[in-house]
């Protein structure tokens, strides 16, 4: 349930609990790899945000109530903001936003002042914060991704199919192996995401990735 800006409850990985069947996690590329470098003034980015919101609303309508964000800039942060906005609207009931941080100082990796500000607001308003590992752990992001997948039954995100070796592809493959329901927008099959005119239709249903084609 939305905390309304109160003190965020920090929970250890061991003590974290949720109903996996009603929990959804997010994955996707960072701002630099999004259409137009993540510039929200561009119509293509507006289309992307609308598509992500559409998938989150569908998840809520399907009974999902807990959402886990890995809190990297880009898709993670966008989706976390959307969950908070939906909760504040009062139209979707009680939603729970969990921020899964790879390590406590993740904030330092956020590159732009605007994203740092957005990050701080999400952390302040989320329901729970889980710090998965430490800055010294080379596998901290992998552990964060595995934590999200282990506690979810659906995953929402964005993937460029040619983005080999990315943390997003790693997470998508983890989710596929674990049998999660995949709702991954294909960046390659949605040309409207790269259009910077009013001809880009923001309410168009996005083409999802055929996850059968992914390597395991």
C-alpha positions as CSV (number, residue, x, y, z in Angstrom):
1,X,0.0,0.0,0.0
2,X,1.3,3.5,-0.9
3,X,3.1,4.9,2.1
4,X,2.3,8.5,1.2
5,X,5.8,9.8,1.8
6,X,6.2,8.4,5.3
7,X,9.2,6.5,6.6
8,X,10.1,3.7,4.1
9,X,10.3,0.3,5.5
10,X,13.7,-1.3,4.7
11,X,13.5,-5.1,4.6
12,X,16.3,-7.7,4.2
13,X,16.1,-10.3,1.4
14,X,15.6,-13.0,4.0
15,X,12.7,-11.2,5.7
16,X,11.0,-10.1,2.4
17,X,7.7,-11.8,1.7
18,X,4.9,-11.4,-0.9
19,X,2.3,-13.3,-2.7
20,X,4.2,-14.4,-5.8
21,X,1.0,-15.0,-7.8
22,X,0.1,-11.3,-7.5
23,X,3.6,-9.8,-7.9
24,X,5.0,-8.4,-11.1
25,X,8.6,-7.0,-11.7
26,X,10.0,-4.7,-14.3
27,X,13.0,-4.8,-16.5
28,X,14.3,-2.7,-19.4
29,X,17.2,-0.6,-20.7
30,X,18.6,2.5,-19.1
31,X,17.8,6.0,-20.4
32,X,20.8,6.1,-22.8
33,X,19.4,3.1,-24.7
34,X,15.8,4.2,-24.9
35,X,14.3,6.0,-27.9
36,X,15.7,9.5,-28.2
37,X,17.9,8.8,-25.3
38,X,14.9,8.8,-23.0
39,X,13.9,12.4,-23.9
40,X,10.3,12.6,-22.7
41,X,9.6,15.6,-24.9
42,X,9.8,13.3,-27.9
43,X,6.5,11.7,-29.1
44,X,8.1,8.2,-29.3
45,X,9.0,8.3,-25.6
46,X,5.4,9.4,-24.8
47,X,4.3,6.3,-26.8
48,X,6.6,4.1,-24.7
49,X,5.3,5.4,-21.4
50,X,1.7,5.0,-22.5
51,X,2.5,1.4,-23.5
52,X,4.1,0.6,-20.2
53,X,1.2,2.1,-18.4
54,X,-1.2,0.0,-20.5
55,X,0.6,-3.2,-19.4
56,X,0.7,-2.2,-15.8
57,X,-3.1,-1.4,-15.8
58,X,-3.7,-4.8,-17.4
59,X,-1.7,-6.4,-14.6
60,X,-3.7,-4.7,-12.0
61,X,-6.9,-5.8,-13.7
62,X,-5.6,-9.3,-13.7
63,X,-5.2,-9.2,-9.9
64,X,-1.5,-8.0,-9.5
65,X,-1.0,-5.8,-6.4
66,X,2.7,-5.8,-5.7
67,X,5.3,-4.4,-8.2
68,X,9.0,-4.6,-7.9
69,X,11.4,-2.1,-9.5
70,X,15.1,-2.5,-9.7
71,X,15.4,1.3,-9.6
72,X,18.0,1.8,-12.4
73,X,17.4,4.9,-14.5
74,X,15.3,4.3,-17.6
75,X,12.5,1.7,-17.6
76,X,12.8,0.7,-13.9
77,X,12.4,4.3,-12.8
78,X,9.6,5.0,-15.3
79,X,7.6,2.0,-14.2
80,X,8.0,2.8,-10.5
81,X,6.7,6.3,-11.1
82,X,3.7,4.9,-13.0
83,X,2.8,2.6,-10.1
84,X,2.9,5.5,-7.7
85,X,0.9,7.7,-10.0
86,X,-1.8,5.0,-10.4
87,X,-1.9,4.6,-6.6
88,X,-2.3,8.3,-6.0
89,X,-5.2,8.4,-8.5
90,X,-7.3,6.2,-6.2
91,X,-8.7,4.4,-9.3
92,X,-6.7,1.1,-8.9
93,X,-7.0,0.2,-5.2
94,X,-4.1,-0.5,-2.9
95,X,-0.9,-1.2,-4.8
96,X,2.5,-2.0,-3.2
97,X,5.7,-0.7,-4.7
98,X,8.9,-2.5,-3.7
99,X,12.3,-0.9,-4.6
100,X,14.9,-3.6,-5.0
101,X,18.3,-2.0,-4.8
102,X,21.4,-3.9,-5.9
103,X,23.4,-2.0,-3.2
104,X,22.7,0.8,-0.9
105,X,24.6,3.5,-2.8
106,X,22.9,2.9,-6.2
107,X,21.8,6.5,-6.1
108,X,25.4,7.5,-7.1
109,X,25.1,5.8,-10.4
110,X,22.1,7.9,-11.6
111,X,23.6,10.2,-14.1
112,X,21.4,13.3,-14.5
113,X,20.1,15.6,-11.8
114,X,16.5,15.1,-13.0
115,X,16.8,11.3,-12.7
116,X,18.4,11.7,-9.3
117,X,15.5,13.8,-8.2
118,X,12.9,11.3,-9.5
119,X,14.9,8.5,-7.9
120,X,14.8,10.2,-4.5
121,X,11.0,10.8,-4.8
122,X,10.3,7.2,-5.6
123,X,12.4,5.9,-2.8
124,X,10.7,8.3,-0.4
125,X,7.2,7.2,-1.5
126,X,7.7,3.5,-2.1
127,X,6.3,1.0,0.4
128,X,9.4,-1.1,1.0
129,X,13.0,-1.0,0.1
130,X,15.1,-4.2,-0.2
131,X,18.9,-3.9,-0.5
132,X,20.0,-7.1,-2.1
133,X,23.8,-6.9,-1.9
134,X,26.8,-4.6,-1.4
135,X,28.9,-2.3,-3.6
136,X,31.8,-4.7,-3.4
137,X,29.9,-7.6,-4.8
138,X,30.5,-8.0,-8.5
139,X,27.3,-9.9,-8.9
140,X,25.1,-7.3,-7.2
141,X,23.0,-6.6,-10.3
142,X,22.6,-10.2,-11.1
143,X,21.5,-10.9,-7.5
144,X,19.0,-8.0,-7.7
145,X,17.6,-9.4,-11.0
146,X,17.3,-12.9,-9.6
147,X,15.6,-11.5,-6.4
148,X,12.9,-9.8,-8.6
149,X,12.3,-12.9,-10.7
150,X,12.2,-15.3,-7.7
151,X,9.4,-13.2,-6.2
152,X,7.3,-12.6,-9.3
153,X,5.0,-14.4,-11.6
154,X,4.8,-11.8,-14.4
155,X,7.4,-9.4,-15.8
156,X,6.9,-6.2,-17.8
157,X,9.6,-4.4,-19.7
158,X,11.3,-3.3,-22.9
159,X,14.0,-5.2,-24.8
160,X,16.1,-4.4,-27.8
161,X,16.7,-7.9,-29.3
162,X,20.2,-7.0,-30.5
163,X,21.3,-5.7,-27.1
164,X,23.4,-8.8,-26.3
165,X,25.0,-9.0,-22.9
166,X,22.7,-6.5,-21.3
167,X,21.3,-6.8,-17.8
168,X,17.8,-6.6,-19.3
169,X,18.5,-9.6,-21.5
170,X,19.9,-11.5,-18.5
171,X,16.7,-10.7,-16.5
172,X,14.4,-11.7,-19.4
173,X,16.2,-15.0,-19.7
174,X,16.0,-15.6,-15.9
175,X,12.3,-14.9,-16.1
176,X,11.8,-17.3,-19.1
177,X,13.6,-20.1,-17.3
178,X,11.5,-19.5,-14.2
179,X,8.3,-19.6,-16.1
180,X,7.1,-16.0,-15.6
181,X,4.4,-14.6,-17.8
182,X,6.3,-12.4,-20.2
183,X,5.0,-8.9,-21.2
184,X,8.1,-7.5,-22.9
185,X,7.7,-4.8,-25.4
186,X,9.9,-5.3,-28.5
187,X,11.8,-2.1,-29.2
188,X,12.5,-3.5,-32.7
189,X,8.9,-4.2,-33.6
190,X,7.3,-0.9,-32.5
191,X,8.4,1.8,-35.0
192,X,6.0,4.3,-33.3
193,X,8.6,4.5,-30.4
194,X,11.0,6.2,-32.8
195,X,8.6,8.7,-34.3
196,X,8.9,12.4,-33.3
197,X,5.6,13.7,-34.8
198,X,2.0,13.8,-33.8
199,X,1.5,10.8,-36.1
200,X,2.8,8.5,-33.4
201,X,-0.3,6.9,-31.8
202,X,0.1,6.8,-28.1
203,X,-2.8,4.5,-27.4
204,X,-1.7,1.8,-29.8
205,X,-1.2,-1.6,-28.2
206,X,2.5,-2.4,-28.4
207,X,3.9,-5.5,-30.2
208,X,5.4,-7.8,-27.5
209,X,8.5,-9.8,-27.8
210,X,8.2,-13.4,-28.9
211,X,10.2,-14.8,-26.0
212,X,10.4,-18.3,-27.6
213,X,13.1,-16.9,-29.8
214,X,15.3,-15.9,-26.9
215,X,18.3,-18.1,-25.8
216,X,18.1,-19.7,-22.4
